[in-house]
């Protein structure tokens, strides 16, 4: 049974990662064709950094992603903290409303935000796309941080205040370190969703402002260039390294916590 489970897991992983491996291999293909291998080359990586359209859209994607993730993390973390401490029935209603942008169809959210920005008289561009990304990023942060808030032992904060800490000091020294891993996870999830988004970005941006997903969609009408394979390889490698660092840090913190408990 264990061998069957391992074989099934191997098939699932192969199905998920085989296309990515193929993409990475062909990012070094000297030929533009994805059907013919004509030798190993780094030319597409050089061409990538010389392509102003792709680099501009990459800059827009990263800037919008980081800014929206930071703002969404701050707002979402404060909302999760408030909802976690709320014992009123209204807390569940507020939580359900907060999850609507995440559960709603993206095309509905995108069109709704576009109409809202138009009614408000805002010119569609980077600012409106940033607001849209913040909007759908907040629920993911709440979803990540809220369970951790509900797991906190609040008696520790009360004990710290009994020993002379102010409520603000007890929060930063007791509560915040407990929430930090969940907040970091919420930030990364919000950043990933922002970078990955196409539909909402398509409806909430204007002429002259496009992120990677819109640029790639435009290129797909004429055929995907090999530079996109190189860019995808770089992005996958960076995200993979970040995940490894985050997981190693989490394992180290867990070991330190267990060691301190033994002492």
C-alpha positions, 0 to 999 in steps of 0.5 A: 500500500505504501509503494502504491501511495508513493507511486501515485504521489510520484505520478502527481508530481511528474504531471505537475512539474514535467511541463515546467521542466520542459519549459526550462530546458527549452529556454536554453534551446538555440532554436525558436521552435519548441519541437526541434532542439538545435543546441544549448545557448544563453541567447534568449536570456540576453535577448530577454534583458534587452526586450524593453516591453517585457522588462517594463511589464516585469517592473510593473508586475513586481512593483504592483505585486510588492506594494499590493501585498504589503498594503493587503498584509497590513490591512488583512492582518489588522482585520484578522486580529480584530475578527479573531478577538471578536466574540460577536455574531457579527464577526462571522458576517463580516468574515463572510463578506471579506471572503467574497472577493476570493470566492467570487468569479474573477471576471465579475470582480474585474468588471465590477471594479472597472465600473466602480473606477469609471463611476468615480472618474478615475483614469484606468492605469497603474493606480486602479490596478494596484487598488484592485490587487489590494482588494483581492489580496486582503481575503487571502491574508485574513484566511492565513492569519486568522487561524493563528490569531485564534490559536494564541494563548492570550493569558501570556499577554495578560501575564506580561502586562501583570509583570509591567508591560504596557498593552503595546509592549505585550503585543509586540513582544508576545503576540506579534512574534506568534503571528509573524510566520502567518503574516509572512505566509499571507504576504507571499500568498498575496504577492503570488496571486498578484503576479499571477493575476490576469483577468482583474488586471486586464479590466482595471488597467489602461493604455500604456500600463500592462503587467506580465500576464497581459503582455504574454497574452498579447504576445500569444496572439502572434506566438510566444517568444523564447524570451518568455521561456527564459523569464518563466525559468528565472521566476520559477527558480527565484520562487523555488529558492524563496520557498526553500529559505522560508521552509528552512527558517520555519523548521529551524524556528520549530527546533529552537522552540522545542529546544527552549521548551526542553530547557 
